[in-house]
Amino acid sequence: MINKETRFPIKPFLEKHHIRTVIFDLDGTLLDNNPYHLTSWLEYLKEKNIHITREEYDTHMNGRTNKDAIEYVFNRKMNESELRKIIEEKEAVYRQIYDSHIRPIDGLLSFLELLAHSGIKMGIATSGIQPNIDFMFAHIPIRKYFSAVVNSSHIKKGKPDPEIFITTARQLNTEPAKCLVFEDSLPGVEAALRAGMHVIAITTSHEPEAFHSVDMAIANYKQIL
């Protein structure tokens, strides 16, 4: 772990571990947006007389697919039609609330440029949905950096299952041991470790002490430029 004031240039780390590919989660990793996801859940559920706590969100929803989060909130299995309706409604609330606040995590743009100049392939592996990915790309011009973008519709099992990271590595034609993952959620970190990848945790959702077995935990990308 490194504290918020520490600088740890990433290039020696990439070379030491023969990293060829970097894979990013989206929510909480490219964007510091999980507080807005929680706010949108609270707003959406208010009219349904359902309340969730921050602890519930962090433990049972953050980093997981919408399907898993929704079935937790409503405490039952749902068919595709029900799920689609709730997902569309809730995520529309999120995009409306977050629209005027959206910005990348500090140092992200410079970090992506550094990786690109170093010949590192990049991908996104998010439990989110395509409209939210498109929403991010419309506000932050980073689409050009990513050769693969994998979302919840491309997998059968959500994080902490490693499927999404294995799928992304396969699309990028890289073996897992040569991949570095950036993640903010505990299920996401677990999924990446189970995939056999190196992991750097972003502490937007949890304190550094919450992460175990990761290569390091950082507050933002400025620390590793």
C-alpha positions in Angstrom: 0.0 0.0 0.0 1.1 3.6 -0.6 -0.2 6.7 1.1 -1.9 9.6 -0.8 1.3 11.6 -1.0 3.5 8.9 -2.3 4.6 8.8 -6.0 5.2 5.3 -7.5 6.1 5.6 -11.2 4.4 2.7 -12.9 6.9 2.0 -15.8 9.3 -0.1 -13.7 6.4 -2.1 -12.3 5.1 -2.9 -15.8 8.6 -4.0 -17.0 9.2 -6.1 -13.9 6.0 -8.1 -14.3 6.1 -8.1 -18.1 2.7 -6.4 -18.3 1.4 -6.1 -21.8 -2.2 -5.2 -21.1 -4.0 -3.0 -18.6 -7.7 -3.6 -17.9 -9.9 -1.0 -16.1 -13.1 -1.3 -14.3 -15.4 1.7 -14.9 -17.4 2.8 -11.9 -15.1 4.0 -9.2 -12.1 3.3 -11.3 -12.3 5.6 -14.4 -14.8 7.8 -12.7 -15.3 8.5 -9.0 -19.0 8.1 -9.4 -20.2 5.5 -6.9 -21.7 8.2 -4.6 -23.9 9.2 -7.5 -24.9 5.6 -8.1 -25.9 5.3 -4.5 -27.8 8.6 -4.7 -29.6 7.5 -7.8 -30.5 4.2 -6.1 -31.9 6.1 -3.1 -33.9 8.4 -5.4 -35.2 5.6 -7.5 -36.2 3.4 -4.6 -37.9 6.2 -2.6 -41.2 5.9 -4.4 -41.1 2.2 -3.8 -40.7 2.6 -0.1 -37.4 0.7 -0.1 -34.3 2.0 1.6 -30.7 0.8 1.4 -27.8 1.9 3.5 -24.3 2.9 2.3 -23.0 -0.3 3.9 -25.5 -2.4 2.0 -24.5 -0.7 -1.2 -20.8 -1.2 -0.6 -21.2 -4.9 0.5 -23.9 -6.2 -1.9 -24.1 -3.8 -4.9 -20.9 -2.0 -5.7 -19.0 -3.8 -8.4 -21.7 -6.2 -9.1 -24.0 -6.5 -12.2 -27.3 -4.7 -12.2 -29.1 -8.0 -12.1 -27.3 -9.0 -8.9 -27.9 -5.6 -7.3 -31.5 -5.5 -8.2 -32.3 -9.0 -7.0 -30.6 -8.1 -3.7 -32.6 -4.9 -3.3 -36.0 -6.6 -4.2 -35.0 -9.8 -2.5 -36.2 -12.1 -5.3 -35.3 -13.5 -8.7 -36.6 -11.5 -11.7 -37.3 -12.2 -15.3 -35.5 -10.4 -18.1 -38.4 -8.0 -18.8 -38.6 -6.9 -15.1 -34.8 -6.5 -14.9 -34.6 -4.5 -18.1 -37.3 -2.1 -17.0 -35.7 -1.4 -13.6 -32.2 -1.1 -15.1 -33.3 1.4 -17.7 -35.2 3.5 -15.1 -32.6 3.5 -12.5 -29.7 4.2 -14.8 -31.6 7.0 -16.4 -31.8 8.6 -13.0 -28.1 8.1 -12.5 -27.1 9.7 -15.8 -29.4 12.7 -15.1 -27.9 13.2 -11.6 -24.3 12.7 -12.7 -24.4 14.6 -16.0 -23.1 17.9 -14.6 -20.6 16.3 -12.3 -18.9 13.8 -14.5 -15.1 13.9 -14.7 -12.2 11.4 -14.8 -10.3 10.4 -11.7 -7.3 12.7 -11.2 -4.4 11.8 -13.5 -6.4 9.4 -15.7 -5.9 11.1 -19.0 -2.2 11.5 -18.5 -1.9 7.9 -17.4 -3.8 6.6 -20.4 -1.5 8.6 -22.7 1.5 7.2 -20.9 0.3 3.6 -21.4 -0.5 4.2 -25.0 3.0 5.6 -25.6 4.5 2.6 -23.9 2.7 0.2 -26.3 0.4 -1.2 -23.6 -3.0 -2.5 -24.8 -6.0 -1.4 -22.8 -9.5 -2.6 -22.1 -12.5 -2.0 -19.9 -14.2 -4.7 -17.9 -17.3 -3.3 -16.3 -20.4 -4.7 -14.6 -22.3 -1.8 -16.0 -24.3 -1.4 -19.1 -23.6 0.0 -22.6 -25.6 3.2 -22.2 -23.5 4.2 -19.2 -20.3 3.4 -21.1 -21.6 5.6 -24.0 -22.5 8.3 -21.5 -18.9 8.3 -20.2 -17.3 8.4 -23.7 -19.7 11.3 -24.7 -18.3 13.4 -21.8 -14.7 12.2 -21.6 -12.9 11.6 -24.9 -11.0 8.4 -24.0 -12.7 5.8 -26.3 -9.6 5.7 -28.6 -7.5 4.1 -25.9 -9.5 0.9 -25.5 -9.2 -2.0 -27.8 -11.9 -4.0 -25.9 -14.9 -2.9 -23.9 -16.7 -5.7 -22.1 -19.9 -5.1 -20.1 -22.4 -7.2 -18.1 -24.2 -8.2 -21.3 -21.2 -10.1 -22.5 -20.9 -12.5 -19.5 -23.0 -15.0 -17.7 -21.4 -14.6 -14.2 -20.7 -11.2 -12.6 -17.8 -10.3 -10.3 -16.4 -11.8 -8.1 -16.4 -14.5 -10.8 -13.4 -14.0 -13.0 -15.3 -14.4 -16.3 -15.3 -10.8 -17.2 -11.6 -10.4 -16.9 -10.8 -13.6 -18.6 -13.1 -12.6 -21.5 -11.4 -9.1 -21.8 -7.9 -10.6 -21.7 -9.0 -13.1 -24.5 -10.3 -10.2 -26.6 -7.0 -8.4 -26.1 -5.1 -11.6 -26.9 -3.1 -11.5 -23.7 -2.5 -14.2 -21.1 -3.9 -13.3 -17.7 -0.4 -13.3 -16.0 0.6 -10.4 -18.2 -2.5 -8.3 -17.4 -2.8 -5.5 -14.8 -6.2 -4.7 -13.5 -7.4 -1.4 -11.9 -10.4 -1.9 -9.6 -12.2 -0.2 -6.8 -14.6 -2.8 -5.5 -13.9 -5.9 -3.4 -15.8 -8.2 -5.7 -13.8 -6.7 -8.7 -10.5 -7.2 -6.9 -11.4 -10.8 -6.1 -12.5 -11.5 -9.7 -9.2 -10.1 -11.1 -7.1 -12.1 -8.6 -9.0 -15.2 -9.4 -8.3 -14.6 -13.0 -4.6 -14.7 -12.2 -3.9 -11.0 -12.9 -1.9 -8.3 -11.1 -4.2 -5.8 -9.4 -3.9 -2.2 -8.3 -6.8 -1.0 -6.1 -8.3 2.5 -6.4 -9.5 3.7 -3.0 -12.6 5.6 -4.1 -14.9 3.0 -2.5 -12.9 1.5 0.4 -9.9 2.4 2.6 -6.6 0.9 1.6 -6.7 -1.6 4.5 -9.8 -3.3 3.0 -7.8 -4.6 0.1 -5.7 -7.8 0.5 -3.3 -9.5 -1.9 -3.3 -6.5 -4.4 0.0 -5.2 -5.7 -0.8 -1.7 -4.3 -3.6 0.6 -3.4 -3.7 4.2 -4.7 -6.0 7.2 -4.4 -5.6 8.4 -8.0 -3.5 8.0 -11.1 -1.3 11.0 -10.4 0.5 8.8 -7.9 1.8 6.4 -10.5 2.8 8.8 -13.3 
